[in-house]
Amino acid sequence: AVVSTQSTGAAVLYGINNVCLEWLAKDIGTYVYLGIYCWYGLIISGLQMAVLERDALADAPWNDPNFYACLIGFSIFLFAFLSIMPRIMIRYSANVANLNLLAADVYSAVAGYLIFSVKFSPLYIASIIMILGGVLLYIYQSYISENTNVSSEGSEEESLSLVINEGTGEPKDNN
């Protein structure tokens, strides 16, 4: 029960983080956001590592090249993820990011089935179908709302408001 509560709390906080990320990225811009995020992330992560991971740092295999390869690979992928995420938030929204992170379960389920021959319970399959349905429904709703909103440029009302004055050939405004 404690693990379930912690996971739920972490998921809620991550969702709040994504909503705040979207708001900040749209408000102050991507580069300023990334600069602030990296600066405070460096300070907070450095303090956490110094306090909570000092024993693991002392026991780390600092002479192993594979250790550095893993560290560099992790840094590259984390940098790419954190650089792309504000653009996703600006282009789409925090909802899309949160739904697609849920959809990562689908990839792990497919990999588990194909690589490790894992058998899933029917409830897990039902949850994956609901996740994919939510992602597709959200994308479809966004597509419909973008295509049904008629902009004021070239609208029928604007074209009817401009009538040619028959006597002079000059445009006459009906308003």
QUIRAHU-V244220 format. One record per pair of residues at least 6 apart in sequence whose C-alpha atoms are under 7 Angstrom apart, sorted by sequence separation. I is the first residue (numbers start at 0). J is the second residue. If there is no record, write none. Layout:
i j
I J
I J
This chain:
i j
60 66
111 117
112 118
163 169
164 170
163 170
164 171
24 32
162 170
163 171
23 32
161 170
162 171
161 171
162 172
161 172
160 172
161 173
160 173
105 127
102 130
101 130
102 131
98 134
29 85
24 85
21 85
25 89
20 85
24 89
21 88
21 89
21 92
21 93
18 93
17 93
14 97
